[in-house]
Amino acid sequence: MKILVVDDDPAIRFLLLTVFGDKHEVSLLCDGHNAISVLSDPNHGFDFVILDWKMPRLSGEKVMEFLADWSNIRTKFALISGYQFEKDTMRYPNLVACLSKPFSVKELVALVERSCTKAAAQPVAAAHG
């Protein structure tokens, strides 16, 4: 499974690389601009993106808004944040969870595995309108 981690905190990036790196192909980015650049390529191949909600330059919130209208995205997303999420955050297509920092690594691993197993077993609706 290909996992993209986007977080401005190097400690979080390193933690998630350590957690997922043995079993999965993990790529690390430090901001939303790079995330949009990578995810804009239709052949990016990422199965799951772990995205920080609040980052300098371009936040995870803005990344999700940018991608929300794309009908061809099959990648699953989880948002992580040290800030409180808005009540309507789950409105984004393919968003499977919002986890507050500090989050349970065990819970995140289970979430990623479960989401990608479901995606492989059945087709995922392209976008919610």
C-alpha positions as a Markdown table, in Angstrom:
| # | Residue | x | y | z |
|---|---|---|---|---|
| 1 | Met | 0.0 | 0.0 | 0.0 |
| 2 | Lys | 1.3 | 3.5 | -0.8 |
| 3 | Ile | 0.8 | 6.0 | 2.0 |
| 4 | Leu | 1.4 | 9.8 | 1.8 |
| 5 | Val | 2.0 | 11.7 | 5.1 |
| 6 | Val | 1.7 | 15.4 | 4.9 |
| 7 | Asp | 2.6 | 17.3 | 8.2 |
| 8 | Asp | 4.7 | 20.3 | 8.9 |
| 9 | Asp | 6.0 | 18.7 | 12.1 |
| 10 | Pro | 9.1 | 16.5 | 11.4 |
| 11 | Ala | 8.5 | 14.5 | 14.5 |
| 12 | Ile | 5.0 | 13.4 | 13.3 |
| 13 | Arg | 6.4 | 12.6 | 9.8 |
| 14 | Phe | 9.2 | 10.5 | 11.4 |
| 15 | Leu | 6.7 | 8.7 | 13.7 |
| 16 | Leu | 4.4 | 7.8 | 10.9 |
| 17 | Leu | 7.3 | 6.7 | 8.7 |
| 18 | Thr | 8.5 | 4.4 | 11.5 |
| 19 | Val | 4.9 | 3.1 | 12.1 |
| 20 | Phe | 4.0 | 2.4 | 8.5 |
| 21 | Gly | 7.4 | 2.1 | 6.8 |
| 22 | Asp | 8.1 | -1.6 | 7.4 |
| 23 | Lys | 4.9 | -2.8 | 5.7 |
| 24 | His | 4.1 | 0.0 | 3.3 |
| 25 | Glu | 5.6 | 2.4 | 0.8 |
| 26 | Val | 5.5 | 5.8 | 2.7 |
| 27 | Ser | 6.2 | 9.2 | 1.2 |
| 28 | Leu | 6.6 | 12.3 | 3.4 |
| 29 | Leu | 5.7 | 15.9 | 2.6 |
| 30 | Cys | 5.8 | 19.0 | 4.8 |
| 31 | Asp | 3.1 | 21.2 | 3.4 |
| 32 | Gly | -0.1 | 21.4 | 1.4 |
| 33 | His | 1.4 | 22.9 | -1.7 |
| 34 | Asn | 3.5 | 19.8 | -2.2 |
| 35 | Ala | 0.6 | 17.6 | -1.5 |
| 36 | Ile | -1.6 | 19.2 | -4.2 |
| 37 | Ser | 1.3 | 19.0 | -6.6 |
| 38 | Val | 1.7 | 15.3 | -6.0 |
| 39 | Leu | -2.0 | 14.4 | -5.8 |
| 40 | Ser | -2.7 | 16.4 | -9.0 |
| 41 | Asp | -0.9 | 13.7 | -11.0 |
| 42 | Pro | -3.6 | 11.1 | -11.8 |
| 43 | Asn | -1.0 | 8.4 | -11.6 |
| 44 | His | 0.2 | 9.2 | -8.1 |
| 45 | Gly | -0.8 | 5.8 | -6.9 |
| 46 | Phe | -1.4 | 6.7 | -3.2 |
| 47 | Asp | -4.0 | 4.5 | -1.5 |
| 48 | Phe | -4.1 | 6.6 | 1.7 |
| 49 | Val | -3.2 | 10.2 | 2.7 |
| 50 | Ile | -2.6 | 11.2 | 6.3 |
| 51 | Leu | -3.0 | 15.0 | 6.3 |
| 52 | Asp | -2.4 | 17.6 | 9.0 |
| 53 | Trp | -5.4 | 19.9 | 9.2 |
| 54 | Lys | -3.5 | 23.1 | 10.1 |
| 55 | Met | -0.1 | 23.9 | 8.5 |
| 56 | Pro | 1.7 | 27.0 | 7.4 |
| 57 | Arg | 1.6 | 28.0 | 3.7 |
| 58 | Leu | -1.3 | 25.8 | 2.7 |
| 59 | Ser | -3.3 | 23.9 | 5.3 |
| 60 | Gly | -4.8 | 20.4 | 5.0 |
| 61 | Glu | -8.2 | 22.1 | 5.1 |
| 62 | Lys | -7.3 | 24.0 | 1.9 |
| 63 | Val | -6.0 | 20.8 | 0.3 |
| 64 | Met | -9.3 | 19.0 | 1.0 |
| 65 | Glu | -11.3 | 22.0 | -0.4 |
| 66 | Phe | -9.1 | 22.0 | -3.5 |
| 67 | Leu | -9.6 | 18.2 | -4.0 |
| 68 | Ala | -13.3 | 18.1 | -3.0 |
| 69 | Asp | -14.7 | 18.6 | -6.5 |
| 70 | Trp | -12.5 | 16.0 | -8.2 |
| 71 | Ser | -14.6 | 13.1 | -9.3 |
| 72 | Asn | -11.8 | 10.7 | -10.0 |
| 73 | Ile | -10.1 | 10.5 | -6.6 |
| 74 | Arg | -10.1 | 7.1 | -5.1 |
| 75 | Thr | -7.5 | 7.8 | -2.4 |
| 76 | Lys | -8.7 | 7.7 | 1.2 |
| 77 | Phe | -7.8 | 10.5 | 3.6 |
| 78 | Ala | -7.5 | 10.9 | 7.4 |
| 79 | Leu | -7.0 | 14.3 | 8.9 |
| 80 | Ile | -4.9 | 14.8 | 12.0 |
| 81 | Ser | -4.7 | 17.9 | 14.1 |
| 82 | Gly | -3.8 | 19.5 | 17.4 |
| 83 | Tyr | -6.7 | 21.9 | 16.8 |
| 84 | Gln | -10.4 | 21.2 | 17.2 |
| 85 | Phe | -12.1 | 20.1 | 14.0 |
| 86 | Glu | -15.2 | 22.0 | 12.7 |
| 87 | Lys | -18.5 | 20.1 | 12.9 |
| 88 | Asp | -18.8 | 19.7 | 9.1 |
| 89 | Thr | -15.2 | 18.6 | 8.4 |
| 90 | Met | -16.4 | 15.1 | 7.4 |
| 91 | Arg | -18.1 | 16.6 | 4.3 |
| 92 | Tyr | -15.1 | 16.0 | 2.2 |
| 93 | Pro | -15.2 | 13.1 | -0.3 |
| 94 | Asn | -13.1 | 10.0 | 0.7 |
| 95 | Leu | -12.4 | 11.4 | 4.1 |
| 96 | Val | -12.6 | 8.5 | 6.5 |
| 97 | Ala | -11.5 | 10.0 | 9.8 |
| 98 | Cys | -10.5 | 13.1 | 11.8 |
| 99 | Leu | -8.1 | 12.3 | 14.6 |
| 100 | Ser | -7.0 | 14.8 | 17.3 |
| 101 | Lys | -3.4 | 14.9 | 18.3 |
| 102 | Pro | -2.2 | 13.2 | 20.3 |
| 103 | Phe | -3.9 | 10.3 | 18.5 |
| 104 | Ser | -3.6 | 6.6 | 19.1 |
| 105 | Val | -1.1 | 5.1 | 16.7 |
| 106 | Lys | -2.8 | 1.7 | 17.0 |
| 107 | Glu | -6.1 | 3.3 | 16.1 |
| 108 | Leu | -4.6 | 5.0 | 13.0 |
| 109 | Val | -3.0 | 1.8 | 11.8 |
| 110 | Ala | -6.3 | -0.1 | 12.2 |
| 111 | Leu | -8.1 | 2.7 | 10.3 |
| 112 | Val | -5.7 | 2.8 | 7.4 |
| 113 | Glu | -5.7 | -1.0 | 7.1 |
| 114 | Arg | -9.5 | -1.2 | 7.3 |
| 115 | Ser | -10.1 | 1.6 | 4.8 |
| 116 | Cys | -7.7 | 0.2 | 2.2 |
| 117 | Thr | -9.0 | -3.4 | 2.6 |
| 118 | Lys | -12.5 | -2.1 | 2.0 |
| 119 | Ala | -11.4 | -0.1 | -1.0 |
| 120 | Ala | -9.7 | -3.1 | -2.5 |
| 121 | Ala | -12.7 | -5.3 | -1.9 |
| 122 | Gln | -15.3 | -3.0 | -3.5 |
| 123 | Pro | -15.4 | -0.1 | -5.8 |
| 124 | Val | -15.5 | 3.3 | -4.1 |
| 125 | Ala | -17.9 | 6.0 | -5.2 |
| 126 | Ala | -15.9 | 8.7 | -7.0 |
| 127 | Ala | -17.3 | 11.8 | -5.3 |
| 128 | His | -20.2 | 12.9 | -3.2 |
| 129 | Gly | -22.2 | 15.7 | -4.7 |
